[in-house]
Amino acid sequence: MSIEHLHSVPHLTTALTGPLLQIESHLLSQQADIEAWFRQQWLNTPAPFYASVDLRNAGFKLAPVDTNLFPAGFNNLNPDFLPLCIQAVQLAIEHACPKARKVLLIPESHTRNQFYFESIATLQEILIKAGFEVRIGSLIQELEQPKDFPLPSGRSIKLEPLIRENNKVGVPGFFPCMVLLNNDLSGGRPDILENLDNQMVMPPIELGWSNRLKSSHFNYYREITEEFAKLINIDPWLITPLFRNCGEIDFKKREGEDCLARNADALLKAIKDKYKEHGLDAKPFVIIKADAGTYGMGIMTVHSGEEIYDLNRKQRTKMSASKAGQNVSQVIIQEGVYTFETWGPEQAVAEPVIYMMDRFVVGGFYRVHTGRGANENLNAPGMHFEPLAFVESCNTPDLNKSPDANPNRFYAYGVIARLALLAAARELAEHKSKNT
């Protein structure tokens, strides 16, 4: 596919003459060094099976704000680039389980979310076209017989009850060596998935949200960007969100508010200092969200510590629970990164989401929300997706085009997303070292 046939890049409301253009120029001018550095990193620390990364582009800063190791949304990728997904899956499974011919896919237990089922149907299609036999084993307790679920796209998926025989899980007559987990285990680790000595489970259950913390991930990310920033000679803050965290929090009982407010104010001051250092005229804000979990739940925007004391009962109730009804007892206080990217004639606020399989960027889309502002979470009811292709950008940036030309912007997104993927790889390596 030629560059001319790609979807257009959303209009940027910021002037493209500031530090972001300089970041992109750094990335483009040092592409050979950057790619060599990444190759060495993947040799030292193999990438997770797959991941998606939410980015925010503030014009003066480009940084990840979330990394999901059990990504949904495959149905939102540009179908023209599924061949790249297929190639990446073949390599990912070859690395994880070289003898695999069959794959058991374990999804989330959503029975009413047809958008998610569309994602599973697309993921299954990718696996099948990659040459693998695929069946879907469900953790839904009420599912006693195989059941077909017709989808709006005209496709359907068949869920079968997950069963266990000795140290393997599967569905009747199907117990492959490769288990692909697409359930983030927000509700905890099911006993049926424990101690599967004879199967490769990717990603490992230890990387589900019942174990993993965002603050730990961003600690790894901060270490990596400090290394990377030396390579390309920039301030790592330009690609790294600052963050802090507290101990135990109970929003309903209003316990831990003082710690939260104090840390929010400290982080806001650090952001303000960085804005001053770089000559930026913007109002700092922070995002407070559950330290474990996804789906855009339990998130709020704060401009001062005082706002935490002013939360009403409804807001405290909203902040106290995340996906699967899990109680929020720990939060991460993260630097808010504006998004000045917009989409369409309405100039709706947009943010890029980048998808990777193994170490390869395989696509992405823009999350768009007409009812949210540049300083708000866009992963909320009312959002929609605009599929974009990232493949040509990440493999063949055009040095003869301006830094804002399609392939170069995509290349910048791919670099930052891969830095987040590398942070996840180091999380995975730590998990493996603890279990050997």
C-alpha positions in Angstrom: 0.0 0.0 0.0 1.4 3.4 -0.9 1.5 6.3 1.5 -1.0 8.2 -0.6 -3.7 5.5 0.0 -3.3 5.7 3.8 -6.0 7.4 5.9 -5.1 11.1 6.5 -3.5 12.0 9.8 -5.9 13.9 12.1 -5.4 17.6 12.0 -3.0 18.9 14.8 -4.3 22.1 16.4 -0.8 22.9 17.8 1.8 24.6 15.7 4.2 22.1 14.5 7.3 24.1 15.1 7.9 23.3 18.8 9.8 20.6 20.7 7.7 17.7 19.3 9.0 18.4 15.8 12.5 18.4 17.3 11.8 15.0 18.9 10.6 13.6 15.5 13.6 15.1 13.8 15.9 13.4 16.4 14.1 10.1 15.8 14.4 10.3 12.0 18.0 11.5 11.9 19.1 8.7 14.3 16.9 6.0 12.9 19.8 3.6 12.3 21.1 3.9 15.9 17.6 3.7 17.3 16.8 0.5 15.4 20.1 -1.1 16.3 19.5 -0.2 19.9 16.0 -1.8 19.8 17.5 -5.0 18.1 19.9 -5.3 21.0 17.2 -4.8 23.6 15.0 -7.5 22.1 17.9 -9.9 22.1 18.5 -9.2 25.8 14.8 -9.1 26.7 12.3 -10.8 24.4 9.0 -8.9 23.8 5.6 -10.0 25.2 3.3 -11.9 22.9 1.2 -8.8 22.2 0.4 -5.4 23.7 -1.4 -2.1 23.0 -0.2 1.3 24.1 -2.3 4.4 24.6 -0.3 7.5 23.6 -0.9 11.2 24.2 0.4 13.8 21.8 0.6 17.3 23.4 2.6 19.0 20.7 5.4 19.6 23.1 5.4 16.1 24.5 4.6 12.6 23.2 4.3 9.9 25.9 2.4 6.6 26.7 -0.2 6.8 29.4 -1.2 3.1 29.5 0.1 -0.3 28.3 -2.3 -3.2 28.0 -0.8 -6.7 27.8 -4.2 -8.4 27.0 -5.3 -6.0 24.2 -8.8 -5.9 22.8 -9.8 -3.8 19.8 -8.2 -5.9 17.0 -11.4 -5.3 15.0 -10.6 -1.6 14.9 -7.3 -2.2 13.1 -7.1 -1.4 9.4 -7.9 -4.7 7.7 -5.5 -3.9 4.8 -2.7 -4.6 7.3 -3.8 -7.9 8.7 -1.0 -9.6 6.7 1.5 -7.9 9.0 -0.4 -9.2 12.0 -0.3 -12.7 10.5 3.5 -12.6 10.0 4.1 -11.2 13.5 1.8 -13.9 15.1 3.8 -16.6 13.3 7.0 -15.3 14.8 5.5 -14.7 18.3 4.3 -18.3 18.5 7.5 -19.6 17.1 9.3 -17.9 20.0 6.8 -19.0 22.6 6.1 -22.6 21.5 8.0 -23.6 18.4 6.2 -26.9 18.0 2.7 -25.4 18.3 0.2 -26.3 15.6 -2.9 -25.5 17.6 -3.8 -22.5 19.9 -6.3 -22.4 22.7 -7.7 -18.8 23.0 -9.1 -17.8 26.4 -11.1 -14.5 26.2 -12.7 -12.2 28.7 -16.0 -13.4 30.2 -18.1 -10.7 28.5 -21.3 -12.1 27.1 -23.0 -8.8 26.1 -20.1 -6.9 24.7 -20.3 -7.6 21.0 -17.5 -5.2 20.2 -15.2 -7.3 22.3 -16.4 -10.5 20.6 -15.7 -8.8 17.2 -12.1 -8.3 18.5 -11.9 -12.0 19.4 -13.2 -13.0 16.0 -10.5 -10.9 14.3 -7.8 -12.3 16.6 -9.0 -15.8 15.8 -9.0 -15.0 12.1 -5.4 -13.8 12.4 -4.3 -17.0 14.1 -6.1 -19.2 11.6 -4.6 -17.4 8.7 -1.2 -17.7 10.4 -1.7 -21.5 10.0 -3.0 -22.5 13.4 -6.1 -24.5 14.5 -7.9 -22.3 17.1 -10.6 -23.0 19.6 -12.0 -20.7 22.2 -12.2 -21.9 25.8 -14.3 -19.7 28.0 -14.1 -19.1 31.8 -17.9 -18.2 31.9 -19.1 -20.5 34.7 -22.7 -20.6 33.4 -21.5 -21.9 30.0 -22.1 -25.7 30.1 -22.2 -26.4 26.4 -20.5 -24.9 23.3 -22.4 -21.9 22.1 -22.3 -19.8 19.0 -22.4 -16.0 19.2 -23.5 -14.3 16.0 -21.9 -10.8 15.5 -23.0 -7.6 13.8 -20.3 -8.1 11.2 -21.9 -11.3 10.0 -19.2 -13.4 11.6 -19.7 -15.6 14.7 -17.6 -17.1 17.4 -18.0 -20.4 19.2 -17.3 -20.4 23.0 -16.7 -23.8 24.6 -16.4 -24.4 28.4 -12.8 -24.5 29.6 -11.9 -27.8 31.2 -8.7 -29.1 32.9 -7.1 -32.5 32.6 -4.1 -33.0 34.9 -1.8 -30.0 34.2 -3.4 -28.9 31.0 -6.5 -26.8 30.1 -8.5 -27.0 26.9 -11.8 -28.0 25.5 -12.9 -31.6 24.7 -10.3 -33.3 22.5 -8.1 -30.1 22.3 -5.3 -29.5 24.7 -2.5 -27.7 22.8 0.9 -26.7 24.1 0.1 -23.0 23.3 -2.5 -21.1 25.3 -3.2 -17.5 24.3 -4.7 -15.5 27.2 -6.9 -12.5 26.2 -8.3 -12.1 29.7 -6.6 -9.5 31.9 -7.7 -11.3 35.1 -9.0 -8.2 36.8 -11.3 -10.4 38.8 -8.4 -12.5 40.1 -6.5 -15.6 39.0 -8.8 -18.6 38.4 -7.7 -21.9 40.0 -8.1 -23.7 36.6 -5.2 -21.6 35.2 -2.7 -22.2 38.0 0.3 -24.5 37.7 0.0 -25.4 34.0 3.4 -27.1 33.9 2.8 -28.7 30.5 1.5 -25.6 28.6 2.9 -22.3 27.5 0.5 -19.6 28.6 1.1 -16.2 26.9 1.0 -13.7 28.5 1.7 -15.4 31.8 -1.2 -15.2 34.4 1.2 -13.3 36.7 1.0 -10.3 34.3 -2.8 -10.0 34.8 -4.2 -7.1 36.7 -4.6 -9.3 39.8 -0.7 -9.1 40.1 0.5 -6.2 37.9 0.6 -2.5 38.8 0.8 0.4 36.5 3.3 2.1 38.8 5.7 -0.8 38.4 5.4 -0.7 34.6 6.1 3.1 34.5 9.1 2.6 36.8 10.6 0.3 34.1 9.5 2.8 31.4 11.3 5.6 33.2 14.5 3.6 33.4 14.3 2.8 29.7 13.6 6.4 28.6 16.6 7.6 30.6 18.8 5.2 28.7 17.1 6.0 25.4 17.2 9.8 25.9 21.0 9.6 26.2 21.1 7.8 22.8 19.2 10.6 21.0 20.2 13.5 23.3 16.9 14.8 24.6 15.3 15.5 28.0 13.6 12.1 28.9 10.6 14.1 30.3 9.6 14.9 26.7 8.6 11.2 26.2 8.0 10.2 29.9 5.0 10.9 32.1 6.0 11.8 35.7 4.1 9.9 38.4 3.7 9.2 42.1 1.7 6.8 44.2 0.5 6.4 47.8 -0.3 3.5 50.1 -3.8 2.2 50.7 -6.7 4.4 49.6 -10.4 4.0 50.5 -12.4 6.6 48.6 -15.7 5.7 50.2 -14.3 6.0 53.8 -12.2 9.0 52.7 -9.1 7.2 54.0 -5.8 8.2 52.4 -7.0 11.6 51.1 -4.2 13.5 52.7 -1.5 11.4 51.1 -3.3 11.6 47.8 -3.7 15.4 47.9 -0.1 15.9 49.1 1.3 13.8 46.3 -0.9 15.4 43.7 0.3 18.8 44.7 3.9 17.6 44.6 3.5 16.2 41.2 1.7 19.3 39.9 4.7 21.4 41.1 7.1 19.1 39.3 5.2 19.4 36.1 5.0 23.2 36.5 8.7 23.3 36.9 9.2 21.3 33.7 6.8 23.6 31.9 8.9 26.6 33.0 12.2 24.9 32.1 10.9 24.3 28.5 9.2 27.7 28.2 5.7 26.2 28.0 2.5 28.1 28.7 0.1 25.4 29.8 -1.8 24.5 32.9 -0.5 21.4 34.7 -2.9 18.6 35.6 -2.7 15.1 36.9 -4.7 11.9 36.3 -5.6 9.8 39.2 -6.5 6.2 38.3 -6.5 2.7 39.7 -3.0 1.2 39.8 -4.4 -2.0 38.5 -7.1 -2.4 35.9 -8.3 -1.1 32.6 -11.4 -0.2 30.6 -11.2 3.5 31.6 -12.8 3.0 35.0 -11.8 4.8 38.2 -10.2 7.8 36.5 -10.3 11.5 37.3 -8.5 14.7 36.2 -7.2 16.9 39.0 -5.7 20.4 38.9 -5.0 20.8 42.6 -4.8 18.6 45.7 -7.8 20.5 47.1 -10.1 19.0 44.4 -9.6 15.6 46.1 -11.2 16.8 49.3 -14.1 18.2 47.3 -15.2 14.9 45.7 -18.9 14.3 46.2 -20.3 10.9 47.2 -21.1 9.9 43.6 -17.5 10.7 42.5 -16.0 8.8 45.4 -18.2 5.8 44.6 -17.1 6.0 40.9 -13.4 6.1 41.9 -13.7 3.2 44.4 -14.4 0.4 41.9 -12.8 -0.8 38.7 -13.4 -3.5 36.1 -15.2 -6.7 37.4 -16.3 -4.7 40.5 -12.9 -4.9 42.1 -12.3 -2.4 44.9 -9.7 0.3 44.2 -7.3 0.4 47.1 -4.2 1.7 45.3 -4.0 4.5 42.7 -1.3 6.0 40.5 -1.0 9.7 40.3 0.2 10.3 36.7 1.2 13.5 34.9 -1.6 14.6 32.7 -0.5 14.8 29.0 -2.7 17.0 26.9 -3.8 15.6 23.5 -4.1 18.3 20.9 -4.8 15.9 18.1 -8.3 16.2 16.6 -10.3 14.2 14.1 -12.9 15.3 11.5 -14.8 18.5 10.9 -16.0 18.5 14.5 -12.3 18.5 15.6 -13.1 15.9 18.1 -10.3 15.1 20.6 -8.3 12.1 19.5 -5.4 10.0 20.8 -3.4 7.2 19.1 -3.5 3.6 20.2 -0.6 1.5 18.9 -0.8 -2.3 18.6 2.2 -4.7 18.7 2.7 -8.4 18.3 6.1 -9.7 19.4 8.4 -6.8 18.8 6.6 -5.5 15.7 4.2 -2.6 15.4 1.3 -4.0 13.4 -1.2 -1.1 13.4 -3.3 1.2 15.4 -6.2 3.5 15.5 -7.3 6.8 16.9 -9.6 6.8 19.9 -11.9 9.7 19.3 -14.4 11.4 21.7 -16.6 14.3 20.7 -17.6 15.0 24.3 -14.2 15.1 26.0 -11.6 17.8 26.4 -7.8 17.7 25.7 -7.1 17.1 29.4 -9.6 14.3 29.9 -9.6 10.5 29.6 -11.0 9.4 26.2 -11.6 5.8 27.1 -15.2 6.4 28.1 -18.7 5.9 26.8 -19.2 7.9 23.6 -15.8 7.2 22.2 -15.3 5.8 18.7 -12.4 4.6 16.7 -10.8 5.6 13.4 -8.5 2.9 12.0 -5.1 3.9 10.8 -2.1 1.9 9.5 1.2 2.3 11.2 3.2 -0.3 9.3 4.9 1.7 6.6 5.8 4.4 9.0 7.6 2.1 11.4 9.5 0.2 8.8 10.3 2.9 6.2 10.2 6.4 7.5 10.8 8.9 4.7 13.7 11.2 5.5 12.8 13.4 2.5 9.4 14.3 3.9 8.7 16.8 6.7 8.6 15.5 10.2 4.8 15.8 10.2 4.3 13.8 7.0 2.3 10.6 7.6 5.1 8.0 7.7 7.3 10.1 10.0 4.6 10.8 12.6 3.7 7.1 12.6 7.4 6.3 13.0 7.5 8.5 16.1 4.4 6.8 17.5 6.0 3.4 16.8 9.2 4.3 18.6 7.4 5.5 21.8 5.1 2.5 21.8 8.0 0.1 21.5 9.7 1.8 24.5 6.6 1.0 26.5 6.7 -2.6 25.1 10.3 -2.9 26.2 9.2 -1.8 29.7 6.6 -4.6 29.6 9.3 -7.0 28.4 11.4 -6.2 31.5 8.3 -6.8 33.7 8.0 -10.2 32.0 11.7 -11.0 32.5 11.4 -10.1 36.2 8.4 -12.5 36.5 10.4 -15.3 34.8 13.4 -14.8 37.1 11.2 -15.1 40.2 9.8 -18.4 38.9 13.1 -20.1 38.0 
